[in-house]
Amino acid sequence: MKQIRCITTTLLFSAFISFCFGQKNKGSILAGENIAVTSTKYGKVRGYIDDGIFAFKGIPYAKADRFMPPQPPDSWEETRQCQIFGPQAMQPTAQNWEGQSEFNFGFLFNREPMDEKESFVLNVWSKGINDGKKRPVWVWIHGGGYFAGSANQLPFFDGRPMAEKGDIVVVSINHRLNALGYVDLSFLGDKYSDSVNLGMQDIVAALEWVRDNISNFGGDPNTVTINGQSGGGGKVSTLMAMPSAAGLFKRAIVQSGSTVKLQPQENATAFGKAYAAALGVTSNNTEKLNEFSYEELLEAGSVATRVLNSTEQKSSGQNFRIGYSPTVDGKYVVQNPFDPEPAPFAKDVAMLIGSDLNEFTYFNRNLITKKTLSEVREIIGERFGSENVDKYISLYKKAYPNSTEPHEMLGFDIFFRSGVLKQAAAKNNQGGAPAYTYLFTWKSPVNDGSLGACHGMELPFMFNNIEMARTMTGGTKEAYSLADKISSAWINFVKTGNPNTKNLPKWEPYTSDGGATMKFDNNCKIIYNHDMELIEFLSAFPSTKLF
């Protein structure tokens, strides 16, 4: 009874929030014993209807013991209430508070409870259930690197607007992260032989659930698009190198997360051994792994990273600054995703790949602070040498001729953009399904424009959910207009593998020679290899970021 009261309260609160946030989310909420009920392989689930859209939240797709691969979830007999988001994967509690900044004001993070056992859940939005229709399916994989995040991390991750506008089925998933998802302990013995890439194995399990169950939610299991941003983009890239994922999706979208190479097995083994040593675990006492608290497991990862970044390790050429990431293990991930070429089984997967102009502005306030040209020249000289200042400025102005402020020469992204081009070129050279690329350059007016076109700024636009991101976008007429264009492109790509839509210029597939890239801004247009010379110049200076 307590659970029912909690769910009822949550739904009433959701209706209140919908009313408060304006017309686009305005409508009735219907919930009850025989409302929004459908079947899965494991039992019936009950969701609710939000202004004509069926919503199901917190559906179990798997279960797993610690450091073990995912298994099918336990079946249930009574209809399971799936009306609120399930727990997020374990991650540091510090992630729940990120301090005061314009970035955190703009993005307004959501935080669900964490649970090690109950976080294998997914969410579904659809216009119809049990109606015999085969709607294309769009699977959202959240970012946060391989360390943090959730399917409900940001308010505008709500799938309702896209399900309504495009008549597609929207799915979002949680999966294991950090110490519980990306530590290879296979050297401890056969029991842990499948401990590598557990977070990625979870995602495959979720996609298998989609294959087996989504038809009861009005979806077509043969028309699935996977989509991720930041770390989610890296996960999408990785799935394209996993034989177990082959055939589970038809199209892929990578946003600000193009991953060409993954860590090799020797790095993963070294990290795993340092991790186990930090816990005092050997092949003779592996039972201890289940006795540690999550905080102790996380601290072991920090210790392992420090050990492997010691002088001795650096002298051997190793670098473990990330710590938790997918591994080319030869079984689950058989090769680098796009180095030197995509996996053969990914040949027919169409791709949409892109990034934002100012990815790192919220990491470095120096990039968005107005400066004189002399100050900017001095900073460029310190980074690239005084002899290269004029060349740098010339190449930048050639790439971005409409840039007006000197400090803008410091704030554009090269890291993700170069990854986009490498990934798209490799896909094109494969000779299969096409790749389309974009560059998001629209700058939010909020807080004097300090966010710029920063990392994640495009998210509420492709979710068609500007109303739930007004602190981030300003909620301007221009924002709504651009969201209509971008979300239409995403919907068309999900449906057909082609993002072209009547309200955008003709969008050509990417080729190395042509370099066609859609520039998303108030005035959308196609640009051709506009920054290739600049990228080639910067490639001579080893760095993941510019400044």
Secondary structure, DSSP 8 states (H G I E B T S, - for coil): -HHHHHHHHHHHHHHHHHHHT-GGG-S-EE--TTSSEEEETTEEEE-EEETTEEEEEEEE--B--TTS--B-----SS-EE-BS---B----GGGG---S-HHHHHH------B-TTT--EEEEEES-SSS---EEEEEEE--STTTS--TTSSGGG-SHHHHHHH--EEEEE----HHHHS---GGG-GGGTT-TTHHHHHHHHHHHHHHHHGGGGTEEEEEEEEEEETHHHHHHHHHTT-GGGTTS-SEEEEES------EEHHHHHHHHHHHHHHHT--TT-GGGGGTS-HHHHHHHHHHHHHHHTSHHHHHTT---SS-S--EE-SSSS-S-SSSSS--GGGTT-EEEEEEETTTTTTT-GGGTS---HHHHHHHHHHHH-GGGHHHHHHHHHHH-TT--SGGGGTS---HHHHHHHHHHHHHHHHTSS-EEEEEE-----GGGGTT-S-TTTTHHHHTT-GGGGHHHHTT-HHHHHHHHHHHHHHHHHHHHS----TTS-------TTT-EEEEESSS-EEEESTTHHHHHHHTTS--SS--
